[in-house]
Amino acid sequence: MARVKHPGKKSRLAKAARRTRWAPFWTVPKLYGKSRRVHPGRHTTVKRSWRRTKIKA
């Protein structure tokens, strides 16, 4: 990939990077209750890895 990216492409890549993050830790007790221990990445809407799935940027 080029060192200097077009601003539009850079913003699309940044948006895709933000989407793949885990959900905040405080959402776990909010959704499942205080005692249930679940990984916060479980209820992230978009699951994507740079290796598995490519994006059209």
Distance bins in CASP14 RR format, pairs under 12 A and 6 or more apart:
PFRMAT RR
TARGET T0000
AUTHOR 0000-0000-0000
RMODE 2
METHOD distances of the structure
MODEL  1
1 9 0 0 0 0 1 0 0 0 0 0 0
1 10 0 0 0 0 0 1 0 0 0 0 0
1 13 0 0 0 0 1 0 0 0 0 0 0
1 50 0 0 0 0 0 1 0 0 0 0 0
1 57 0 0 0 0 1 0 0 0 0 0 0
2 9 0 0 0 0 1 0 0 0 0 0 0
2 10 0 0 0 0 0 1 0 0 0 0 0
2 13 0 0 0 0 0 1 0 0 0 0 0
3 10 0 0 0 0 0 1 0 0 0 0 0
4 10 0 0 0 0 1 0 0 0 0 0 0
5 11 0 0 0 0 1 0 0 0 0 0 0
5 12 0 0 0 0 1 0 0 0 0 0 0
5 13 1 0 0 1 0 0 0 0 0 0 0
5 14 0 0 0 0 0 1 0 0 0 0 0
5 57 0 0 0 0 1 0 0 0 0 0 0
6 12 0 0 0 0 1 0 0 0 0 0 0
6 13 0 0 0 0 0 1 0 0 0 0 0
6 57 0 0 0 0 1 0 0 0 0 0 0
7 13 0 0 0 0 0 1 0 0 0 0 0
7 14 0 0 0 0 0 1 0 0 0 0 0
8 14 0 0 0 0 1 0 0 0 0 0 0
8 15 0 0 0 0 0 1 0 0 0 0 0
8 57 0 0 0 0 1 0 0 0 0 0 0
9 15 0 0 0 0 0 1 0 0 0 0 0
9 16 0 0 0 0 0 1 0 0 0 0 0
9 55 0 0 0 0 0 1 0 0 0 0 0
9 56 0 0 0 0 0 1 0 0 0 0 0
9 57 1 0 1 0 0 0 0 0 0 0 0
10 16 0 0 0 0 0 1 0 0 0 0 0
10 17 0 0 0 0 0 1 0 0 0 0 0
10 57 0 0 0 0 1 0 0 0 0 0 0
11 17 0 0 0 0 0 1 0 0 0 0 0
11 18 0 0 0 0 0 1 0 0 0 0 0
11 57 0 0 0 0 1 0 0 0 0 0 0
12 18 0 0 0 0 0 1 0 0 0 0 0
12 19 0 0 0 0 0 1 0 0 0 0 0
12 55 1 0 0 1 0 0 0 0 0 0 0
12 56 0 0 0 0 1 0 0 0 0 0 0
12 57 1 0 1 0 0 0 0 0 0 0 0
13 19 0 0 0 0 0 1 0 0 0 0 0
13 20 0 0 0 0 0 1 0 0 0 0 0
13 48 0 0 0 0 0 1 0 0 0 0 0
13 50 0 0 0 0 0 1 0 0 0 0 0
13 54 0 0 0 0 0 1 0 0 0 0 0
13 55 1 0 0 1 0 0 0 0 0 0 0
13 56 0 0 0 0 0 1 0 0 0 0 0
13 57 1 0 1 0 0 0 0 0 0 0 0
14 20 0 0 0 0 0 1 0 0 0 0 0
14 21 0 0 0 0 0 1 0 0 0 0 0
14 55 0 0 0 0 0 1 0 0 0 0 0
14 57 0 0 0 0 1 0 0 0 0 0 0
15 21 0 0 0 0 0 1 0 0 0 0 0
15 46 0 0 0 0 0 1 0 0 0 0 0
15 48 0 0 0 0 0 1 0 0 0 0 0
15 55 0 0 0 0 1 0 0 0 0 0 0
15 57 0 0 0 0 1 0 0 0 0 0 0
16 46 0 0 0 0 1 0 0 0 0 0 0
16 48 1 0 0 1 0 0 0 0 0 0 0
16 49 0 0 0 0 0 1 0 0 0 0 0
16 50 0 0 0 0 1 0 0 0 0 0 0
16 53 0 0 0 0 0 1 0 0 0 0 0
16 54 0 0 0 0 0 1 0 0 0 0 0
16 55 1 0 1 0 0 0 0 0 0 0 0
16 56 0 0 0 0 1 0 0 0 0 0 0
16 57 1 0 0 1 0 0 0 0 0 0 0
17 46 0 0 0 0 0 1 0 0 0 0 0
17 48 0 0 0 0 1 0 0 0 0 0 0
17 49 0 0 0 0 0 1 0 0 0 0 0
17 50 0 0 0 0 1 0 0 0 0 0 0
17 55 0 0 0 0 1 0 0 0 0 0 0
17 57 0 0 0 0 0 1 0 0 0 0 0
18 44 0 0 0 0 0 1 0 0 0 0 0
18 45 0 0 0 0 0 1 0 0 0 0 0
18 46 0 0 0 0 1 0 0 0 0 0 0
18 48 0 0 0 0 0 1 0 0 0 0 0
19 44 0 0 0 0 1 0 0 0 0 0 0
19 45 1 0 0 1 0 0 0 0 0 0 0
19 46 1 0 1 0 0 0 0 0 0 0 0
19 47 0 0 0 0 1 0 0 0 0 0 0
19 48 1 0 0 1 0 0 0 0 0 0 0
19 49 0 0 0 0 0 1 0 0 0 0 0
19 53 0 0 0 0 0 1 0 0 0 0 0
19 55 0 0 0 0 1 0 0 0 0 0 0
20 41 0 0 0 0 1 0 0 0 0 0 0
20 44 1 0 0 1 0 0 0 0 0 0 0
20 45 0 0 0 0 1 0 0 0 0 0 0
20 46 1 0 0 1 0 0 0 0 0 0 0
20 47 1 0 0 1 0 0 0 0 0 0 0
20 48 1 0 1 0 0 0 0 0 0 0 0
20 49 1 0 0 1 0 0 0 0 0 0 0
20 50 0 0 0 0 1 0 0 0 0 0 0
20 51 0 0 0 0 0 1 0 0 0 0 0
20 52 0 0 0 0 0 1 0 0 0 0 0
20 53 0 0 0 0 1 0 0 0 0 0 0
20 55 0 0 0 0 1 0 0 0 0 0 0
21 40 0 0 0 0 1 0 0 0 0 0 0
21 41 0 0 0 0 1 0 0 0 0 0 0
21 44 1 0 0 1 0 0 0 0 0 0 0
21 45 0 0 0 0 0 1 0 0 0 0 0
21 46 0 0 0 0 1 0 0 0 0 0 0
21 47 0 0 0 0 0 1 0 0 0 0 0
21 48 0 0 0 0 0 1 0 0 0 0 0
22 28 0 0 0 0 0 1 0 0 0 0 0
22 38 0 0 0 0 0 1 0 0 0 0 0
22 39 1 0 0 1 0 0 0 0 0 0 0
22 40 1 0 1 0 0 0 0 0 0 0 0
22 41 1 0 1 0 0 0 0 0 0 0 0
22 42 0 0 0 0 1 0 0 0 0 0 0
22 43 0 0 0 0 1 0 0 0 0 0 0
22 44 1 0 1 0 0 0 0 0 0 0 0
22 45 0 0 0 0 0 1 0 0 0 0 0
22 46 0 0 0 0 0 1 0 0 0 0 0
22 47 0 0 0 0 0 1 0 0 0 0 0
23 29 0 0 0 0 0 1 0 0 0 0 0
23 30 0 0 0 0 1 0 0 0 0 0 0
23 31 0 0 0 0 1 0 0 0 0 0 0
23 32 0 0 0 0 0 1 0 0 0 0 0
23 38 0 0 0 0 1 0 0 0 0 0 0
23 39 0 0 0 0 1 0 0 0 0 0 0
23 40 1 0 1 0 0 0 0 0 0 0 0
23 41 1 0 1 0 0 0 0 0 0 0 0
23 42 1 0 0 1 0 0 0 0 0 0 0
23 43 1 0 1 0 0 0 0 0 0 0 0
23 44 1 0 1 0 0 0 0 0 0 0 0
23 45 0 0 0 0 1 0 0 0 0 0 0
23 46 0 0 0 0 0 1 0 0 0 0 0
23 47 0 0 0 0 0 1 0 0 0 0 0
24 30 0 0 0 0 1 0 0 0 0 0 0
24 31 0 0 0 0 0 1 0 0 0 0 0
24 40 1 0 0 1 0 0 0 0 0 0 0
24 41 0 0 0 0 0 1 0 0 0 0 0
24 43 0 0 0 0 0 1 0 0 0 0 0
24 44 0 0 0 0 0 1 0 0 0 0 0
25 31 0 0 0 0 0 1 0 0 0 0 0
25 37 0 0 0 0 0 1 0 0 0 0 0
25 38 0 0 0 0 0 1 0 0 0 0 0
25 39 0 0 0 0 1 0 0 0 0 0 0
25 40 1 0 1 0 0 0 0 0 0 0 0
25 41 0 0 0 0 1 0 0 0 0 0 0
25 43 0 0 0 0 0 1 0 0 0 0 0
26 32 0 0 0 0 0 1 0 0 0 0 0
26 33 0 0 0 0 0 1 0 0 0 0 0
26 34 0 0 0 0 0 1 0 0 0 0 0
26 40 0 0 0 0 1 0 0 0 0 0 0
27 33 0 0 0 0 0 1 0 0 0 0 0
27 36 0 0 0 0 0 1 0 0 0 0 0
27 38 0 0 0 0 1 0 0 0 0 0 0
27 39 0 0 0 0 0 1 0 0 0 0 0
27 40 1 0 0 1 0 0 0 0 0 0 0
27 41 0 0 0 0 1 0 0 0 0 0 0
27 42 0 0 0 0 1 0 0 0 0 0 0
27 43 1 0 0 1 0 0 0 0 0 0 0
27 44 0 0 0 0 1 0 0 0 0 0 0
27 45 0 0 0 0 0 1 0 0 0 0 0
28 34 0 0 0 0 1 0 0 0 0 0 0
28 35 0 0 0 0 0 1 0 0 0 0 0
28 36 1 0 0 1 0 0 0 0 0 0 0
28 37 1 0 0 1 0 0 0 0 0 0 0
28 38 1 0 1 0 0 0 0 0 0 0 0
28 39 0 0 0 0 1 0 0 0 0 0 0
28 40 1 0 1 0 0 0 0 0 0 0 0
28 41 0 0 0 0 1 0 0 0 0 0 0
28 42 0 0 0 0 1 0 0 0 0 0 0
28 43 0 0 0 0 1 0 0 0 0 0 0
28 44 0 0 0 0 0 1 0 0 0 0 0
29 35 0 0 0 0 1 0 0 0 0 0 0
29 36 1 0 0 1 0 0 0 0 0 0 0
29 37 0 0 0 0 1 0 0 0 0 0 0
29 38 0 0 0 0 1 0 0 0 0 0 0
29 40 0 0 0 0 0 1 0 0 0 0 0
30 36 0 0 0 0 0 1 0 0 0 0 0
30 38 0 0 0 0 0 1 0 0 0 0 0
30 40 0 0 0 0 0 1 0 0 0 0 0
30 43 0 0 0 0 0 1 0 0 0 0 0
31 38 1 0 0 1 0 0 0 0 0 0 0
31 40 0 0 0 0 1 0 0 0 0 0 0
31 41 0 0 0 0 0 1 0 0 0 0 0
31 42 0 0 0 0 1 0 0 0 0 0 0
31 43 1 0 0 1 0 0 0 0 0 0 0
32 38 1 0 1 0 0 0 0 0 0 0 0
32 39 0 0 0 0 0 1 0 0 0 0 0
32 40 0 0 0 0 0 1 0 0 0 0 0
32 42 0 0 0 0 1 0 0 0 0 0 0
32 43 0 0 0 0 1 0 0 0 0 0 0
36 42 0 0 0 0 0 1 0 0 0 0 0
38 44 0 0 0 0 0 1 0 0 0 0 0
41 47 0 0 0 0 1 0 0 0 0 0 0
46 53 0 0 0 0 1 0 0 0 0 0 0
46 55 0 0 0 0 0 1 0 0 0 0 0
47 53 0 0 0 0 1 0 0 0 0 0 0
48 54 0 0 0 0 1 0 0 0 0 0 0
48 55 1 0 0 1 0 0 0 0 0 0 0
49 55 0 0 0 0 0 1 0 0 0 0 0
50 57 0 0 0 0 0 1 0 0 0 0 0
END
